[in-house]
């Protein structure tokens, strides 16, 4: 079973959100990186770019496929994890730590409430795999 930390929020597109004040740290889940296989390239937005919830903000390329990544919350990009340009494998090795993708200053922190809990996300991925 994939690693699903309790302290995060999850989307049905397999992104996670860690809330730090009015900022959301976003990445893809352990389940997502496992399904993708070895990540070889990550395309991320620049600081200052603005997105609405569920909008594509970049892509992850693996040996198997290219997948879009979506922001679960609306806001302005405060920081992108530029280290993934040279070390995209961080997404596979540490998806919830060094493999984070962007930090967004949220325009509405209430959007987080509509995301899945760890238990709900585990149920969702089990149902998806059946």
C-alpha positions in Angstrom: 0.0 0.0 0.0 1.2 3.5 -0.9 2.3 5.9 1.8 -0.5 8.3 2.7 0.5 10.8 5.5 -2.4 11.7 7.8 -1.5 15.4 8.0 -2.1 16.1 4.3 -5.1 16.8 2.1 -5.6 14.9 -1.2 -7.2 15.4 -4.6 -8.8 12.8 -6.8 -6.1 13.8 -9.4 -3.5 12.3 -7.0 -2.0 15.6 -5.7 -1.4 16.3 -2.0 -1.6 19.6 -0.1 0.2 20.6 3.1 -1.2 23.8 4.6 1.4 26.2 6.1 -0.5 29.3 7.2 -2.0 30.8 4.0 0.3 28.8 1.8 -0.3 25.4 0.2 2.6 23.2 -0.5 1.6 20.9 -3.4 3.1 17.7 -4.9 2.0 14.3 -6.3 1.2 11.4 -4.1 3.3 8.3 -3.5 0.5 6.4 -5.3 0.9 8.7 -8.3 4.7 8.5 -8.5 4.4 4.7 -8.2 2.0 4.5 -11.1 4.1 6.8 -13.2 7.4 4.9 -12.7 10.8 6.6 -12.9 10.2 10.4 -13.3 12.7 11.8 -15.8 11.4 15.4 -16.2 9.2 17.9 -14.3 7.7 21.1 -15.8 6.7 23.7 -13.3 5.3 27.2 -13.4 7.2 30.3 -12.3 6.7 32.3 -9.1 3.9 34.8 -9.7 1.8 32.6 -12.0 -1.8 32.4 -10.9 -4.1 29.4 -11.0 -7.6 28.4 -10.1 -8.4 25.2 -8.4 -8.2 22.1 -10.6 -6.2 23.9 -13.3 -3.1 22.2 -14.8 0.0 23.9 -13.5 2.7 21.7 -15.1 3.5 18.1 -16.1 5.5 15.1 -15.0 7.3 13.0 -17.6 8.2 9.4 -16.7 9.5 6.4 -18.6 5.9 5.4 -19.1 3.9 8.6 -19.8 3.6 12.4 -19.6 0.9 13.4 -17.0 -0.5 16.8 -16.3 -0.5 18.0 -12.6 -3.3 20.1 -11.2 -3.5 22.5 -8.4 -6.2 21.5 -5.8 -6.4 25.1 -4.6 -6.5 28.6 -6.2 -3.8 31.2 -5.7 -0.5 32.7 -6.8 2.7 30.6 -7.1 5.0 31.8 -4.3 7.8 29.3 -5.1 8.5 26.4 -7.5 10.8 23.5 -6.5 13.5 24.3 -9.2 15.7 21.5 -7.8 13.4 19.1 -9.7 14.8 20.4 -13.0 18.1 18.7 -12.3 16.9 16.0 -10.0 13.4 14.9 -11.1 14.0 11.5 -9.3 13.2 13.3 -6.0 9.6 12.9 -6.9 10.0 9.1 -6.7 12.3 9.1 -3.7 10.5 11.5 -1.5 7.2 12.7 -2.9 6.0 14.3 0.4 9.4 15.9 1.2 12.1 16.9 -1.3 9.8 16.0 -4.1 7.3 18.8 -3.5 6.5 20.8 -6.6 5.0 24.3 -5.8 4.0 26.6 -3.0 0.8 28.6 -3.6 -0.4 31.6 -1.6 -4.0 30.5 -1.4 -6.7 33.0 -2.4 -9.3 30.9 -0.4 -8.1 28.6 2.3 -11.6 27.1 2.5 -10.9 25.2 -0.7 -8.8 22.8 1.3 -12.0 21.6 3.1 -13.3 20.0 -0.1 -10.2 17.8 -0.5 -10.0 14.2 0.7 -8.6 13.1 4.1 -5.9 10.4 4.1 -8.5 7.7 4.8 -10.8 8.9 2.1 -7.9 9.0 -0.4 -6.8 5.5 0.5 -10.4 4.3 -0.1 -10.5 6.2 -3.4 -7.3 4.6 -4.7 -8.4 1.2 -3.6 -11.7 1.6 -5.5 -9.8 3.0 -8.5 -7.6 -0.1 -8.6 -10.4 -2.7 -8.4 
